[in-house]
Amino acid sequence: MAFLVAGTLQVASQMADARQSLERKGKYGLQGPRVALILSSPGVLDSTVAVLEGVFRSLGFESCQKREASLQGFLGELAGFREQLDALGGPVGCALVALVAPRGQLRQPQQLVWELNRCRALWGCPKVFLLLSTTPGGLLQDSQRVRGLLLPSPPELLEGRTVPGGCGTLGAPEPSLSTHYELSGTRAALLLSVIRGRPGAQHDVEALGGLCQALNFKTTLRTDPTAQAFQEEMAQFREGLDARRVPVSCALVALMAHGGPQGQLLGADGQEVQPEALVQELSRCRALWGCPKIFLLQACRGGQRDAGVGPTALPWFRRWLQASPTTPSHADILQIYADAQGRSSGGPTPGSSDQADILMVYAAAEGCVAYRDDEKGSDFIQTLVEVLRAYPGGELLELLTEVNRRVCELEVLGPDGQRRRKACLEIRSSLRRRLCLQAGLCPLPFRGC
């Protein structure tokens, strides 16, 4: 009986700690040591590794390990690193992993990311991946450049320090007008939604249409497009923007449909269209050069159903202790792609300048199901509209972090039974400036302001 009581109290304590973490809203606590790992393939210069190590230590990472391995050996090295962290017997505050290899060879790093995400010591903690591409003999000598790659992420995630009130990094300059996108021109939105066979999708269309109107977007809506119509509508949207005589300052595109097993979109005719092709079409728009292009993708990206990770209680205590505060398996991950010359993005390394100024937000992590309620609409779109209506002047990436936090807290009953499931957004960004959809930055209560 004493064992049973002690176990119950331990579970209750774990749940209280998790709830307090969630109540901090928008800011990681970073309780515990910060650890870093640099994996470099043969041929990467020692000076590059030395620059990375120096930057990581200056950011407060007490432990920084360096290992050289072939690309095929990266997974084994990362597994050993994970096991080492789990053997510490306590929580880790933050993990930073740099994967350094010749350009073009880190095309599919997801298996490496998921390997570290299995680490129990890092449950609920930020995991930052810097994927750095180099050229043969390429030099990386500027430590400030590396800091610039890392610190566009929420600054307190790496610095761990804020001014009183929690509204900025200690010693960081206030944002100037030149750091923001200028949005005085026309704003245009294109909403493409398959409603047939997707109960609740109409609620998303209505909510997103109302939000676009409130944010002064001139909106074009098309429902039940075929796969070919997805491409044709995007081409017409681009041509219409290029034909405008007045400046265009921002574009928003929402793609809402069923998804294929490899992340394809399915038109109303069941045929497939690649979302990357639609993004590439808009990136050719001359009127949008240097302007932000926002893509919202509400679609499944595979069939995986995430039960989440975290402390669990005995089933018959579940009702008394409430639901376990589980976290989606793919949460708390930041991936930064860059080359030795300092270009960076939140997605695949850009091959040309027309891939800059793009923000893509997926309703689900790669390979996972995106959930939608027949009565209310999708978790992603409905939460997005709720947050942006409440804080329309906030910086968009910060708002999306809050959207993701709220989505991660939700538990849904999947169609595969009575087991509760979790969802997590994936955000890819090659934005070069801060993006605020309304003039003036309003205080964001969820950051403690």
C-alpha positions in Angstrom: 0.0 0.0 0.0 2.9 2.4 0.8 4.4 1.6 -2.6 1.0 2.4 -4.3 0.7 5.7 -2.4 4.3 6.7 -3.1 3.8 5.9 -6.8 0.6 7.9 -7.0 2.2 10.9 -5.3 5.1 10.7 -7.7 2.8 10.7 -10.7 0.8 13.6 -9.3 4.1 15.6 -8.8 5.1 14.9 -12.4 1.8 16.1 -13.6 1.9 19.3 -11.5 5.4 20.1 -12.9 4.1 19.6 -16.4 1.1 21.8 -15.9 3.3 24.5 -14.4 5.5 24.3 -17.5 2.5 24.7 -19.7 1.2 27.6 -17.6 4.4 29.6 -18.4 3.0 29.9 -21.9 5.5 30.7 -24.6 8.8 30.4 -22.6 10.9 27.4 -21.9 12.2 27.1 -18.3 15.5 25.6 -19.3 15.8 23.8 -15.9 18.8 21.5 -16.1 22.1 21.4 -18.0 22.4 22.5 -21.7 24.2 20.0 -23.8 25.6 20.3 -27.4 26.9 17.8 -29.9 28.8 18.5 -33.2 28.8 15.7 -35.7 31.0 16.4 -38.7 31.7 14.3 -41.7 35.3 13.7 -43.0 36.7 16.6 -44.9 35.0 19.3 -42.7 37.8 21.7 -41.6 38.8 21.7 -37.9 38.4 25.5 -37.9 34.7 25.2 -38.7 34.1 22.8 -35.8 36.1 25.1 -33.5 33.9 28.1 -34.5 30.8 26.1 -33.7 32.1 24.9 -30.4 33.0 28.5 -29.3 29.6 29.8 -30.2 27.8 27.0 -28.4 29.8 27.6 -25.2 29.2 31.3 -25.4 25.4 30.6 -25.5 25.7 28.7 -22.2 26.1 25.1 -23.3 28.2 23.6 -20.5 28.9 20.4 -22.4 29.9 20.4 -26.0 31.0 17.1 -27.6 32.7 16.8 -31.0 32.7 13.6 -33.1 33.7 12.9 -36.7 31.8 10.2 -38.5 30.6 9.3 -42.0 27.1 10.3 -42.9 26.0 6.7 -42.4 27.5 6.8 -38.9 25.6 9.9 -37.8 22.6 7.9 -36.7 24.7 5.6 -34.4 26.5 8.6 -32.9 23.3 10.3 -32.2 21.8 7.2 -30.6 24.8 7.0 -28.3 24.4 10.7 -27.4 20.7 10.0 -26.6 21.6 7.0 -24.4 24.2 9.1 -22.6 21.6 11.8 -21.8 19.1 9.3 -20.5 21.7 7.8 -18.3 22.2 11.2 -16.5 19.1 10.3 -14.4 17.7 13.8 -14.5 16.2 16.4 -16.9 18.2 18.2 -19.5 17.4 21.9 -20.1 18.2 22.1 -23.8 20.0 20.1 -26.5 21.7 21.7 -29.5 23.0 19.4 -32.3 25.1 20.6 -35.2 25.2 18.2 -38.3 28.0 19.4 -40.6 28.4 17.8 -44.0 29.1 18.7 -47.7 26.4 20.6 -49.4 23.5 18.5 -50.6 24.2 15.4 -48.5 21.8 16.2 -45.6 18.7 15.9 -47.6 16.6 13.7 -45.3 17.6 14.3 -41.7 14.2 13.4 -40.2 15.5 10.0 -38.9 18.3 11.8 -37.1 15.8 14.3 -35.6 13.5 11.5 -34.5 16.3 9.5 -32.9 17.1 12.4 -30.5 13.4 13.0 -29.9 13.1 9.6 -28.3 15.3 10.8 -25.4 13.4 10.6 -22.2 15.6 13.3 -20.5 14.5 15.8 -23.2 10.8 15.3 -22.9 9.2 18.7 -23.1 12.5 20.4 -23.6 13.7 22.3 -26.7 15.9 20.4 -29.2 17.7 22.6 -31.8 19.2 21.1 -34.9 21.7 23.2 -37.0 22.2 21.5 -40.3 25.2 23.2 -41.8 26.3 22.5 -45.4 29.9 23.2 -46.5 31.8 23.3 -49.7 35.1 21.4 -50.1 37.6 23.4 -48.1 34.9 26.0 -47.2 35.8 28.2 -44.3 33.5 29.2 -41.4 35.5 31.8 -39.5 32.8 34.3 -38.3 31.3 33.3 -35.0 28.8 36.2 -35.2 27.4 34.6 -38.4 26.7 31.4 -36.6 25.0 33.3 -33.7 22.9 35.0 -36.3 21.7 31.7 -37.6 20.7 30.5 -34.1 19.3 33.6 -32.5 16.5 34.4 -35.0 14.8 31.6 -33.1 13.0 32.8 -29.9 16.0 34.5 -28.2 15.3 33.3 -24.7 15.4 29.7 -26.0 19.1 29.9 -26.3 20.1 32.9 -24.1 17.8 32.0 -21.3 17.7 35.6 -20.1 15.0 38.2 -20.3 14.6 41.8 -19.2 12.1 42.4 -16.3 8.7 41.6 -17.6 9.9 38.9 -19.9 9.5 40.9 -23.1 12.9 40.6 -24.7 16.5 39.4 -24.5 18.8 41.1 -22.0 21.0 43.6 -23.9 19.3 43.0 -27.2 18.4 46.2 -29.2 14.8 47.1 -29.8 13.6 46.1 -33.3 13.8 48.9 -35.8 11.5 49.6 -38.7 14.1 48.1 -41.1 13.7 44.7 -39.4 10.0 44.4 -40.3 8.3 43.7 -43.6 6.6 46.8 -45.0 3.0 45.9 -45.6 1.4 49.2 -46.9 0.6 47.7 -50.3 -2.1 45.3 -51.4 -2.6 42.1 -49.5 -3.9 39.1 -51.4 -5.2 35.7 -50.1 -6.1 32.5 -52.0 -8.2 29.9 -50.2 -8.4 26.5 -51.9 -10.5 24.0 -49.9 -11.9 20.6 -50.7 -15.1 20.4 -48.8 -16.7 17.3 -50.3 -16.0 14.3 -48.1 -14.4 16.5 -45.4 -17.0 17.2 -42.7 -16.3 20.4 -40.8 -14.2 21.9 -43.6 -16.8 24.6 -44.2 -16.2 25.9 -40.7 -12.5 26.4 -41.5 -13.3 28.2 -44.7 -15.7 30.6 -42.9 -13.3 31.2 -40.0 -10.3 31.8 -42.3 -12.3 34.0 -44.7 -13.4 36.2 -41.8 -9.9 36.5 -40.5 -8.5 37.5 -43.9 -11.2 40.2 -44.2 -10.3 41.5 -40.8 -6.6 41.7 -41.8 -7.4 43.5 -45.0 -6.6 40.7 -47.4 -8.4 40.7 -50.8 -9.5 37.1 -50.8 -10.2 34.6 -53.6 -12.0 31.4 -52.5 -12.4 28.2 -54.5 -14.0 25.1 -53.1 -13.7 21.5 -54.3 -10.9 22.1 -56.8 -9.5 19.1 -58.7 -5.8 18.5 -58.6 -5.4 20.3 -61.9 -7.6 23.2 -60.6 -5.2 23.6 -57.6 -2.4 24.3 -60.1 -4.5 26.4 -62.4 -5.9 28.6 -59.6 -2.4 29.2 -58.2 -1.1 30.2 -61.7 -4.1 32.6 -62.1 -3.4 34.0 -58.6 0.2 34.7 -59.5 -0.7 36.2 -62.9 -3.3 38.4 -61.3 -0.7 39.8 -58.8 1.8 40.4 -61.5 -0.8 42.3 -63.5 -1.6 44.7 -60.7 -0.5 48.3 -61.2 -0.3 49.0 -57.4 2.4 47.4 -55.2 1.6 44.1 -53.5 3.1 43.6 -50.0 2.0 40.2 -48.8 0.3 37.0 -50.0 -1.5 34.3 -48.0 -2.4 30.9 -49.5 -4.4 28.3 -47.6 -4.5 24.7 -49.0 -7.1 22.5 -47.3 -7.7 19.0 -48.5 -7.2 15.3 -47.8 -3.5 14.4 -47.8 -1.6 11.5 -49.4 0.8 9.1 -47.7 3.8 11.2 -48.8 2.4 14.6 -48.0 0.6 15.1 -51.4 -2.6 17.1 -51.5 -5.7 15.3 -53.0 -8.0 17.2 -55.2 -11.8 16.8 -55.2 -11.2 14.2 -58.0 -8.8 12.1 -55.8 -5.8 13.0 -57.9 -2.6 14.2 -56.4 -0.9 17.5 -56.5 2.5 18.3 -54.8 2.3 21.3 -52.5 5.9 22.1 -53.3 4.9 22.8 -56.9 2.3 25.3 -55.7 4.8 27.0 -53.6 7.3 27.2 -56.5 4.5 28.7 -58.7 3.9 31.6 -56.3 7.7 32.1 -55.7 7.9 33.1 -59.4 5.6 36.0 -58.8 7.5 39.2 -59.7 5.1 41.4 -57.7 6.0 39.5 -54.5 9.8 39.6 -54.8 11.1 40.5 -51.4 7.6 40.2 -49.9 6.3 37.6 -47.4 4.4 34.6 -48.8 2.5 32.6 -46.2 1.2 29.1 -46.9 -1.2 27.3 -44.5 -1.6 23.5 -45.2 -4.5 21.8 -43.5 -4.0 18.2 -44.7 -2.7 14.9 -43.5 0.9 14.1 -44.3 0.7 10.4 -43.7 -1.1 7.8 -41.5 0.8 8.0 -38.2 -1.3 8.6 -35.1 0.6 10.1 -32.3 -0.3 8.9 -28.7 2.2 11.4 -27.3 4.9 11.1 -24.7 5.1 11.9 -21.0 4.3 10.6 -17.5 1.3 8.2 -17.3 -0.9 7.2 -14.4 -2.5 3.8 -13.7 -5.7 3.6 -15.8 -8.1 3.5 -12.8 -6.5 6.6 -11.3 -6.8 8.5 -14.6 -10.2 10.1 -13.8 -9.1 11.2 -10.3 -5.7 12.7 -11.6 -7.2 14.0 -14.8 -5.7 13.2 -18.2 -1.9 12.8 -18.3 -0.2 15.9 -19.6 1.3 14.2 -22.7 3.2 16.1 -25.4 3.2 15.3 -29.1 6.2 13.2 -30.1 7.3 15.7 -32.6 7.0 18.8 -30.4 9.8 21.1 -29.2 12.0 20.8 -32.2 13.7 23.6 -34.1 15.5 22.8 -37.4 17.8 25.5 -39.0 19.2 24.8 -42.4 22.2 26.8 -43.5 25.4 26.8 -45.6 28.8 28.0 -44.6 28.1 31.4 -46.2 25.3 32.0 -43.6 22.1 31.5 -45.6 19.4 29.9 -43.4 15.8 28.8 -43.4 13.4 26.6 -41.4 13.1 24.2 -44.4 15.4 22.6 -47.0 18.4 24.7 -47.9 17.4 27.2 -50.5 18.9 26.7 -53.9 18.1 30.1 -55.1 16.9 33.5 -53.9 13.3 32.9 -55.0 12.9 30.6 -52.0 13.4 33.4 -49.5 10.5 35.2 -47.7 8.4 32.0 -47.5 6.5 30.8 -44.4 4.9 27.4 -44.5 2.8 26.1 -41.7 1.7 22.4 -41.7 -1.2 21.2 -39.6 0.7 18.0 -38.8 4.3 16.8 -38.5 5.8 14.8 -41.4 4.1 11.4 -41.7 1.3 12.2 -39.3 -2.5 12.7 -39.4 -4.0 16.2 -39.2 -7.3 16.2 -37.2 -10.6 17.8 -38.1 -13.8 17.9 -36.1 -17.1 17.5 -37.9 -18.8 20.1 -35.7 -16.0 22.7 -35.2 -13.5 22.3 -38.0 -9.8 21.6 -37.7 -7.7 22.2 -34.6 -5.1 24.0 -36.6 -7.2 26.5 -38.5 -9.6 27.2 -35.6 -6.8 27.8 -33.2 -4.9 30.0 -35.7 -7.9 32.2 -36.2 -8.5 32.4 -32.4 -4.9 33.6 -31.7 -4.6 36.0 -34.6 -7.9 37.6 -33.8 -6.9 38.1 -30.2 -3.4 39.4 -31.0 -3.5 40.8 -34.6 -0.5 43.1 -34.0 1.9 40.4 -32.8 4.9 39.1 -34.6 3.6 36.2 -36.7 6.3 33.6 -35.8 5.7 34.2 -32.1 1.9 33.9 -32.6 2.4 30.6 -34.5 4.5 29.3 -31.5 1.5 30.1 -29.3 -0.8 28.4 -31.8 1.4 25.3 -31.7 1.4 25.3 -27.9 -2.3 25.3 -27.8 -2.7 22.6 -30.4 -0.1 20.4 -28.6 -2.2 20.7 -25.4 -5.3 19.3 -27.1 -6.2 15.7 -27.0 -8.5 14.3 -29.7 -10.3 11.0 -30.1 -9.1 9.5 -33.4 -11.3 7.4 -35.7 -9.2 4.4 -34.8 -10.8 3.9 -31.4 -11.1 5.5 -28.0 -7.4 6.2 -27.5 -6.6 9.9 -27.3 -4.2 11.3 -29.9 -1.9 14.3 -30.1 -1.0 16.7 -32.9 1.8 19.1 -33.5 2.4 21.8 -36.2 5.4 22.0 -38.4 6.6 25.5 -39.2 9.2 26.2 -41.9 10.4 29.7 -42.4 12.8 31.5 -44.7 11.5 34.9 -43.6 14.2 37.6 -43.4 12.4 40.1 -41.3 9.8 40.2 -38.6 6.3 39.9 -39.9 3.4 41.7 -38.2 0.0 41.7 -40.0 -1.2 44.8 -38.2 0.8 47.9 -37.5 2.3 48.2 -34.1 3.3 45.4 -31.7 0.7 44.6 -29.1 1.7 43.0 -25.8 1.4 39.3 -25.8 0.1 38.1 -22.5 1.2 34.5 -23.1 4.8 35.6 -23.0 4.4 37.2 -19.6 4.2 40.8 -20.8 
